Amino acid sequence: MTRKDYIKFAKVFKKAWIESDLQKEYEGKSKNQANATDNIIGTMLDEVIEIFENDNPRFCQDTFRDAISK
């Protein structure tokens, strides 16, 4: 995979977290309150990171997670 691919995946996960936060607002919950969707997104993120690390030993999960949180 290339850097451009990692950027695309980071955008997907970022959008998923944003949508989850919007859903919480709609339901009148705090953004900091975890829900089932957050758990699913987190599990998927962990699995994707493992795949990326196995595919490319130079992959940095900290950089990837930072890209998602910005």
SULVEN-V477260 format. One record per run of one state. SS is the DSSP state (a for helix, b for strand, c for the rest). FROM is the first residue (numbers start at 1). TO is the last residue. If there is no record, write none. Layout:
SS & FROM & TO
SS & FROM & TO
This chain:
c & 1 & 2
a & 3 & 26
c & 27 & 35
a & 36 & 55
c & 56 & 60
a & 61 & 69
c & 70 & 70
